[in-house]
């Protein structure tokens, strides 16, 4: 079966390295040799980056396309040298293309085409080379819009309000805004709108009131759009040497279009003050166009819409990234509902960020043969399927006035070996959703980053890395986390969360104490304080959820109380303490992670609740709750620790009823690195609030510190001094070195050695871990800012998360998330203090 790829999507910051673009084409591998043109006087090639790529999947990813922003590569945005990049595997040049990812008219990064075998690793090199960068690669994608010129407008037979174009000839343009008198069948735009294609299939979007998404089936892998409709609208409805129009769209969403669900039916984007199409990329491996709908009417309200549609070679998938000027709660996407077709739907029992689909299969092409169509989306964006007369429809949730999805058509008659039955189409969609969900692993090492890193770490250098990341994140997003702000990575309004409201502002407060920088101190008052009302009530917090994650920000609230003495902060902290008083527990007293996580003890929850409880109790209860704190750690050790390795499983279900729970032990199946990171940080932070002469409470925790330290050293990656996502399986396909856990363990070792919880001999391990953290995960940008890479964004259990190895591999890999950046800054602070001793 043929595999496909997808295109990276724009995000709120185009600086981020965007999504892997998946694709395959057996033909392309034989067509990657190019010819050199316009060769200037040669200069010595310079190394930009080395990128190690790993394939999780058990199938090959042929001609996988990847996007690397100039920001990620350490290059100045839009600088002249960024247009002179080339990509190599070994000595072999591979196809690449400068790409305008956000459609603003300037290139933002480099798209690269590469093939990789199942469960294999390959190294890609990016160089600046004025010769190789001029290589012309065979063209497999195309985007175009073509209008007539040198003719004249005449009255339209449809209505006196519209006109048709007579005479003239077609010419391609980069941008087109039809006049008000233009409508369907005006004979002015060739095939009635912008078109886009790969070597597999072509699509078009009607640039009129219909807003139809249509399909040109291709019987050739060559670009064909330039041939279509040159002699009018009728010819392409019949079989041509290149293929034909294969879909009757009618009043439906067509081949993956979008509209609005009004509660009864899908309404298309029929009314708009103006529609404009702009070609944004037209290259050998990536092409795209944007349609701007000015003052479109949705639910009787004006909304500006930008739909940016992208394809890559070897792929049937088209990516549609929609941006809205106003929130639209019931955007609808889908495919035409023809008679005698089968509705198909992917699983919804998956994590929120995983991809799934709805679609159809049947003899529904205009050629009377089989055609499969689908829309592919993240479960998190999905609301429901609805019964519309014309379309198989999914109603979606736009996040931050944006919606991103894919549409795809697989025609039995396409060139090569098409998909001829429903089972193969479903298998194909399952493979595509895996590629979208579990992207190629990347280890990016740029020349700029390597040059900025020093072999010897001094106290000031360690503190400076924390300062650099703190400054970078202040510039990027930290201050957006206030109440009524924006949670960048989750793409939603912020909640009273453990990371963005708790750990991150508290870390800035600690960094302020080390540096005296008032900007760091202001984070606590700007972010955390914004959630606390004058009477001590807490915005975006729901007591009845009994979510122990919501207790963690209490430490930042206590810091506000210590700094200001304002009673509202003490009142707010007491509300969180009251939650713990009533938090559901196991029979032996371990706190449930959440009310809806019945009888479950998680490593994450130990960190979320116990440092706050210990601190609150020492401040206001004369330590009366320390028994509960220590009991939580002891029960965690009793039930979650593996006696052979000393490692801790992610979670334990007392009732042994969860899908992820072992029926004999109740344990989840894997050792998740950040889970152990939370536990290790929780240990050393709790000890801050237990008096040194309280051996009854300290000794059990100190014993755990020693045990965990030794178990971690056994599974530390010897080559890099870092730790893996699934901590004990470094050779498993798709496993990757994970930065947030590495930062947490580094903090744990450094603080434990500094405070005497571990022997001085462990200082070497702390320093090695810190060197690994910097060398493996710090990326330095041209503007002097830095990023922390390869972070698991989230991981949990239940509600579509089955705890399998595949599950942990499926969670998104991000950079600069607070769950990693805060421990990174804390690690730098602790290493600096340790080196001063």
PyMOL commands that set and color helices and strands:
alter all, ss='L'
color gray80, all
select helices_A, chain A and resi 28-31+80-83+132-134+190-192+225-227+235-237+379-381+422-437+447-452+459-476+478-481+498-515+518-526+528-531+543-545+548-551+554-564+567-582+603-620+626-640+673-689+695-715+739-754+760-777+805-810+818-836
alter helices_A, ss='H'
color red, helices_A
select strands_A, chain A and resi 35-36+46-54+61-69+85-89+92-94+96-99+109-116+121-128+135-136+142-149+152-155+163-166+169-173+175-177+193-197+201-206+213-218+243-245+255-261+266-267+274-282+286-298+301-312+318-324+331-336+342-345+355-363+370-378+382-387+391-396+402-411+441-446+600-602+651-653+778-780+786-788+791-792+813-814
alter strands_A, ss='S'
color yellow, strands_A
deselect
rebuild
show_as cartoon
